Amino acid sequence: MMSAVQLNHVTLKFKKFEALKDISLTLEAGKIHGLIGRNGAGKTSLLSLIAAFREPTAGEVSVDGAFVFENPEKMEQIAFIYDKDYKEETEKAKKLIALASHYRPHFDMGYAEHLIKRFKLPVDKPVNKLSKGMQSALNVVIGLASRAPVTIFDEAYLGMDAPAREIFYKEILKDQEEHPRTFILSTHLVSEMDYLFDHVVIIDQGRLVLNEPYETLEAQGASVTGAAQDVEAFTATMQRLNEQQLGGTKSVMVYGELGETKRQEAHALGLEIGPVSLQDLFIYLTEEAN
Amino acid sequence: MTSTRSMKVATAVFKEMIRWSLWFFSILLAIHLIRVFWLNGGPAPIEGFFTFSQYSTSIFTLVLGIMTAYTFMGRHIQQGVSRRDSFFGISLAATGFALFLTVVPLAINGLQHLLAKASIFPVALDTAVVFESTAGAAAAAIGLFLNVLTYFFAGWLISIGYYRFRWIAGFGFIALSFIVFGLNDYLWKPGNYTLDWLPYEPFEMDFWLTVLGSVAMLLVLFLAMRLLTKRVPIKM
């Protein structure tokens, strides 16, 4: 069960403020898409349109070719999990899980119970009495166990400690292998989550900045590591994203494709060429856009 | 008109409302029994449970209506239910619940009527006359059912006003709900109506005309709520 998401010239305005500006993109079915952007970039606005929480001001949002807004067949295929304010939620966690199973056609209660154990979620406690991390774990349990063909996690890990986040990432990969679906993961923790992504979308100030398969990002730049003086000379004319030095060894992230000649030159100088990190690319692209 | 998804919503919302009403009826019945056994104020007969609970029942459904936009609607959309299915589901649940809120006080009242014959109460209970402007349990039941449903929709109107248009416009929706209450009183409580700008022509001469007026008002409320919820953005 997986679906493709299409956005066609989508604009979203809040009175005079333009949260999304003419965004067109296709999120391929069965892939894990990373949606990256700085605070206020428009990530949540974009996701809320996909989940039919609101209508775009202009343009169309569709799933498998059919418009999403007020389309019951499409809406039930989309699970949008976000950092929900639970301070007024007095129901027990198990009640909210049962509610999701009532509405979600592909909900797997057995899997939900497995996840409850993995996260050690106290399901008999009222949700507003749970810690922030446990509230996030509850959201993740509902999102994963719903097995919606389009599953969206918008900063769903907030408040989770490192081991819990690790469980979350592992469960995404494991379940994607067994029950493939279209995941959209919106995050700030780029370096921690980049290994999950098949495809990366970067937005900044409501505009689409990058929309590429993760593998092709390697061609967008490179890391050059070696003797500090050689690295310095080799990258002098290049666009530097980041640099680190330890003793006489230096590592510089550069933006732009390295041609075969340059690679051979680096090899001759004894420099190591590696892939560019998504985090550095993200910082560079969003700073450049600003 | 109702899809499987609407029925799913209706079932879940109805169960939730019943759960809340168990608390409500338990407390109301306890207060009523205290009044019957200890605070009965002498030998004069006091009202049976049906008459006693009418006003509270209407206020209870008003509160449920006010909670509707915030409690149910966002939850439904988040679970992949369309606004249309959520609306029809909630409306169906509210209708079923209004029926439940009518039948329960009527049943308790009937039970009191039987027990009163066995003289187990320290004071006489007026359980036979259950609604002042009409005669008979059926008419009283229809009256309560329509009142309760009207109060629910009035509450829902207030909540969607606040949910969709925020505070200042929300006050406007409170004012609208007062017009609804006024018209409702005009129809159902002759002599106690609050709209002094309308000529008073008592309807009790024709009970069914009152029912027709009440149903027409409910239809207007129903259509207004559908329009107000049709494309509402969901709060996060």
Interface residues (C-beta under 8 A of the other chain):
Chain A: T44 S48 A51 A52 F53 R54 E55 F69 E70 N71 P72 M75 E76 Q77 I78 A79 F80 Y82 K84 L99 A100 H102 Y103 R104 A148
Chain B: S3 R5 K8 A12 R75 H76 I77 Q78 Q79 G80 V81 S82 R83 R84 D85 K230 R231 P233 I234 M236
